[in-house]
């Protein structure tokens, strides 16, 4: 009986992802993958010296639930904003603090964005929000523009 339980348990452990699988590709390549896989892009904008970035890397990105969620729902990439492609992306996305998490559709439009250090649950909640049309920036902007006098739409 013990062997049967172990045989059932170990494959699940082996299949569990223990880290966000950031792909070693550029943003244009990630957008192409987004089109092919029909998943949004998740861009982690960081600086190597940032203590909040490092804490996220060590404590949140290594959580199995975070890794499973982000790896299954997004094309995940990361970029040091002070090196290589990051210098141009820093300007393009108007990065003002680290870490910044940007979610983009396949066309490269920012659909959701958050900045700061998060715990596991709030990071999954933000990832979930990025997948909900009614919480995405283009939808919210369209709602606001349709009736700028509506305080509730403006607040959202």
C-alpha positions as CSV (number, residue, x, y, z in Angstrom):
1,X,0.0,0.0,0.0
2,X,2.8,2.4,0.9
3,X,4.4,1.8,-2.5
4,X,1.1,2.6,-4.3
5,X,0.9,5.9,-2.4
6,X,4.5,6.8,-3.2
7,X,4.0,5.9,-6.9
8,X,1.0,8.3,-7.1
9,X,2.7,11.1,-5.1
10,X,6.1,11.3,-6.8
11,X,4.9,12.1,-10.3
12,X,2.9,15.0,-9.0
13,X,6.0,16.3,-7.1
14,X,8.1,15.9,-10.2
15,X,5.6,17.8,-12.4
16,X,5.2,20.7,-10.0
17,X,7.0,23.7,-11.1
18,X,9.2,25.3,-8.5
19,X,10.2,28.6,-10.2
20,X,8.7,31.0,-12.8
21,X,10.3,29.9,-16.1
22,X,11.5,33.2,-17.4
23,X,12.4,32.6,-21.1
24,X,15.7,33.9,-22.3
25,X,14.1,35.9,-25.2
26,X,13.7,39.5,-26.2
27,X,10.4,41.4,-25.9
28,X,9.7,41.1,-29.7
29,X,10.3,37.4,-29.5
30,X,8.0,37.1,-26.5
31,X,5.3,39.0,-28.4
32,X,5.7,36.5,-31.2
33,X,5.4,33.6,-28.8
34,X,2.3,35.3,-27.3
35,X,0.7,35.3,-30.7
36,X,1.6,31.6,-31.2
37,X,0.6,30.4,-27.8
38,X,-2.3,32.8,-27.3
39,X,-1.0,33.9,-23.9
40,X,-0.2,37.4,-22.7
41,X,3.4,38.4,-21.9
42,X,4.5,38.9,-18.3
43,X,7.5,41.2,-18.2
44,X,9.5,41.5,-14.9
45,X,11.3,44.9,-15.0
46,X,14.1,44.8,-12.4
47,X,17.5,46.1,-11.4
48,X,20.1,43.8,-10.0
49,X,20.7,46.0,-7.0
50,X,17.0,46.2,-6.0
51,X,16.4,44.5,-2.6
52,X,12.6,44.2,-3.4
53,X,13.4,42.5,-6.7
54,X,15.8,40.1,-5.1
55,X,13.2,39.2,-2.4
56,X,10.6,38.5,-5.1
57,X,13.1,36.4,-7.0
58,X,14.0,34.3,-3.9
59,X,10.7,34.1,-2.0
60,X,7.8,34.6,-4.4
61,X,8.9,33.4,-7.9
62,X,10.1,30.1,-6.3
63,X,6.7,29.3,-4.8
64,X,5.1,26.3,-6.6
65,X,1.7,27.9,-6.8
66,X,3.1,31.1,-8.3
67,X,5.3,29.2,-10.7
68,X,2.4,27.0,-11.8
69,X,0.1,29.9,-12.3
70,X,2.5,32.2,-14.2
71,X,4.0,29.5,-16.3
72,X,0.7,28.2,-17.4
73,X,-1.0,31.6,-18.1
74,X,1.9,33.8,-19.5
75,X,4.9,34.0,-21.6
76,X,7.3,35.1,-18.8
77,X,10.4,37.2,-19.5
78,X,12.6,39.4,-17.4
79,X,14.8,42.3,-18.1
80,X,17.4,44.2,-16.1
81,X,16.4,47.8,-16.9
82,X,19.9,49.0,-16.7
83,X,21.4,46.6,-19.3
84,X,21.0,45.8,-23.0
85,X,17.4,45.9,-24.2
86,X,16.3,47.1,-20.7
87,X,17.7,50.6,-21.3
88,X,15.2,51.2,-24.2
89,X,12.4,49.4,-22.4
90,X,13.0,51.6,-19.3
91,X,12.0,54.6,-21.4
92,X,9.3,52.9,-23.4
93,X,7.4,51.8,-20.3
94,X,8.4,54.8,-18.2
95,X,9.7,52.7,-15.3
96,X,10.0,54.8,-12.1
97,X,10.6,52.1,-9.5
98,X,11.5,48.5,-9.1
99,X,10.2,45.9,-9.4
100,X,7.7,46.7,-12.0
101,X,5.5,43.9,-13.5
102,X,4.0,44.6,-16.9
103,X,1.5,42.4,-18.7
104,X,1.1,42.9,-22.5
105,X,-1.1,41.5,-25.1
106,X,0.3,40.0,-28.3
107,X,0.3,43.4,-30.0
108,X,2.5,44.8,-27.2
109,X,-0.2,46.9,-25.6
110,X,0.0,47.1,-21.8
111,X,-3.0,45.4,-20.4
112,X,-2.1,45.5,-16.7
113,X,0.7,46.8,-14.6
114,X,1.8,46.8,-11.0
115,X,4.9,47.9,-9.1
116,X,6.3,46.8,-5.8
117,X,7.0,43.8,-3.6
118,X,4.2,41.3,-3.1
119,X,3.6,38.2,-1.1
120,X,2.6,34.9,-2.8
121,X,-1.2,35.4,-2.6
122,X,-1.2,39.0,-3.8
123,X,1.1,38.2,-6.6
124,X,-1.2,35.5,-7.9
125,X,-4.2,37.8,-7.4
126,X,-2.4,40.4,-9.6
127,X,-1.7,37.8,-12.2
128,X,-5.3,36.7,-12.1
129,X,-6.4,40.4,-12.5
130,X,-4.2,40.7,-15.6
131,X,-6.3,38.0,-17.2
132,X,-9.7,39.6,-16.5
133,X,-10.8,41.9,-19.3
134,X,-12.8,44.2,-16.9
135,X,-9.6,44.8,-14.9
136,X,-7.3,45.5,-17.9
137,X,-6.1,49.0,-18.8
138,X,-7.5,49.1,-22.3
139,X,-11.0,48.2,-21.1
140,X,-10.9,50.6,-18.2
141,X,-9.7,53.4,-20.5
142,X,-12.5,52.7,-22.9
143,X,-15.1,52.7,-20.1
144,X,-13.8,56.0,-18.8
145,X,-13.7,57.7,-22.2
146,X,-17.3,56.5,-22.9
147,X,-18.6,58.6,-19.9
148,X,-16.0,60.9,-18.4
149,X,-18.6,62.4,-16.0
150,X,-19.1,59.0,-14.3
151,X,-17.0,59.2,-11.1
152,X,-17.0,55.4,-10.6
153,X,-15.6,54.8,-14.1
154,X,-13.0,57.5,-13.6
155,X,-11.9,56.0,-10.3
156,X,-11.5,52.5,-11.8
